[in-house]
Amino acid sequence: MRVETLPLILGVIVALIGLAILADAWLPEDMPLIGERRRRARTERSTGGEACIGFGVLCMAAAIIGRDSWDYSIVAVIAGTVLFVIGAWMNRTFFRDRITNRGALRRGGGSQAQRPRSGRDKIR
């Protein structure tokens, strides 16, 4: 394998990730048979913001595939960065909820590994 093919392979992988993000943004997510099991409603994500992130990733893939020989690689990187930042800004409440929502830790339950052991639980 020649070294020149590595950016092509990496670019195709990044492009597939971008297409997966776009498909996730555009496909409907309603499941009629499964109800909501959470106590609190989930934060809705912005499908437009997710599409912007997908297009940003596709721009980055185009810049990777184009390498230095493509005249518009800098424009593609700048456009991809701008689209990625816009998409992240549109989904900021969704990201904040995913990062700061601690679930059982907040309620004091936690998992078995996080609970302090009593004297009887020690391994001898």
N, C-alpha and C positions, 0 to 999 in steps of 0.2 A: 504494500500500500504506500502510496506517495503522500508526503506531508501536505501537499496542496489539497487533498481530499478531506482532511480533518475539519476545516471550516465549513465545508459543504455538509458533512454529516452532522456537525453541531448545529448548523443553521436549520437543517431539516427537523432536528429534534426540538429546537426552540419554536419553530413554526408549528409543529404538531401540538405543543403545549399551548400556544396562542389560539389555535383552532379549537382546542378543548375548552379553553376559557370562554371563547365566543359561543360555542355550542351550549355551555352551561348557562350563559346569559340569555340566550334566545329560546331555549327549550322550556316548555311549561313545567312547573315543579309541583303541581297539585297531584295529590294521591288520594283518590276518593275513598279507599277502604281503610286508610290509616288516619286515625284522629290525632290530635295534639296531646302529647303526654306530659308536657311541661306545665309547671305551675304558673310561670310567667310567659307571656307571648314572646316569640322570637323577634329580634330586630330584623326588619325587612331590609334586604340589600337593594341597592339601586342597580337595575339591569343595564341602564345606560352607562353607569360607572363601570360595571363589570365588562361591558363591551369595549369601553375606552381602554381598559387595562389589556384586554385581548388584542385590540388593534395596536397598542403600544408594543406588546410582545412580538406581534407580527412585523412591526417596523424594525425592531431589533434583529429579528431573524433575517430580514432582507439585508440589513447592514452586514451581518455576519457572513451571509452567503455571497454578497457582493464584494467583500474584502476591500482592499485598497484600490483595486482597479476600477471599481464602480464610481462614477462621478458624484452620485447622490448619496453616498454612504453617510456623510456628515449630516445631511438634511434628514435622512431616515433616523439617525440616532437622536437628533434634536426633537423630531416629531414624536418618536417613540417615548422619549422622556417626558415630553409635555403631556401626551395622552395618558401615560402611566400616572403622573402626578394628578391630573384632572380626575381620573377614575378613582384613585385613592381618596381624593378629597370628597368626591360624591358618595363614597362608601365609608366615610370616617366614623359614623355612629355604629355601623355594622362591625368594623374592625375594632372599635373601642369595646363593644360588647363582647367580642370573641376573646379579647386580650384580658379584660378586667373581670369578666364573669367567672367566679370561682366555684360556683355550685355548692357542693356539700361542704367544702372548707369554710365557706361563709356562714353556713348554718351550724357549724360546729360538729357535723357528723364525721366527715372524712372517711378514708378507707382504713382497712385493718392495718396496713403498713404504716400509716401516719399516726395511729393511736399509740400512746405510751404503753409500754408493756408493764404488767403487774409482776410481782415476784414469782407467781406460779407459772408464767409463760416462758420463763427463761429456759434455754436449751442447756442440758447438762451433759 
